[in-house]
Amino acid sequence: TASPKVVPAAAGPWECEYERSSLSLQCLDYRSGALTGDLCEDLCVAQKLVYKHCLYYDRGKKVIQADWRGQPIILKSKKEIFSSYQHLSMLDEVETQDIPETEILLMVALEVKNVLGLELSNNSTGPLWTRRKGQHWKAQVASMWSLLQQEEYIFFSLLQDFSKHVLRIIGSCGHFYAVEYLTAGHAWHKTLFPLENIVGPSLAGHRSRVRAIIDIALSFLDMVQHFDNDFSHRLHLCDIKPENFAIRHDLTVVAIDVDMAFFEPKMRDILEQNCTGDEDCNFFDCFSKCNLKIRRCGAQRANNNLQVICDKIFRRWFSPSLRGPLVSFPLQPQLQKAVQECAELGHVDATMHQRTLKSLIELYHLLRVSQQELQRVE
């Protein structure tokens, strides 16, 4: 993800050290003309992009904290070295002759359809392919192809201009891409997200914490509505936990780990499996119902993003535990009741959409009124 995480037990110090050496190999490949990118010069020549430490090392995910021109950033890649990615054979078949632009755009569109299940028009692939003429065109295409083999890169790139709720991509060098540095949430954190990093230690008093949590909760609701309605297909989040989100300084919620985020076409493919009972139709936080007559899971998701956020995030804030409430909110009883009802909306049927909308509106209203109450007291 985009923020400090504990390196898994399976990853020893030598594996993290290997990440440092993989950046050195990256620079060798850059100098030999095998790869390129808008951050390569700063990484390999000007020394303005400097390795700090390894945050996460696992099969299928490498995450490094780096310093870029005095600012912390995150470098991400699925694999360590450039040559580990599938090579584009068409680059061996041409020498000086350029690959037609239409062929590259088609290749990008096919890869997006394969990875995300989305149909793209040629003018929608812009963030994934920006043509630069010159002697290094082969390195440009090879670098693009290594990035296209990383689902998160495609996801973040395509949504850059459409959503404030996803990580911003800063640039790339070969198969490594850089994203903004944000601190992720943690289930063990008292307020789920380290608010002192956002509101500052001087404002970390009770009232400031309450105000920040209400603002963050409203941003979660904005994100739910945005992911449900603002793209050509609904976006399903199947792994909702504090660790997969971060908060910007303006208190916007950002999805920083989208390994388990799927647009509707892909979601239907995942859910529609053979089954002998409903438990076979569970895919992390997304599930459907088993049709016992044909022994197939339904393609339509039976729960939704709002339900899971209410259950896994909002309950922690607004429903008192055995130790008492996390913090004291205005309208605490009403919020607790609304969150409880939201988390238990039930399964999909003809009235599911209306129930979800009613729950969303009620939560939004209660949080807004709570905001106003806090302002009045101040």
Beta strands, then each sheet from edge to edge (+ up, - down):
strand 1: 49-58
strand 2: 61-68
strand 3: 71-77
strand 4: 169-173
strand 5: 176-180
strand 6: 235-237
strand 7: 245-247
strand 8: 253-255
strand 9: 261-263
strand 10: 282-283
strand 11: 286-287
strand 12: 290-291
strand 13: 296-297
sheet 1: 1+ 2- 3+ 5- 4+
sheet 2: 6+ 9-
sheet 3: 7+ 8-
sheet 4: 10+ 11-
sheet 5: 12+ 13-
end
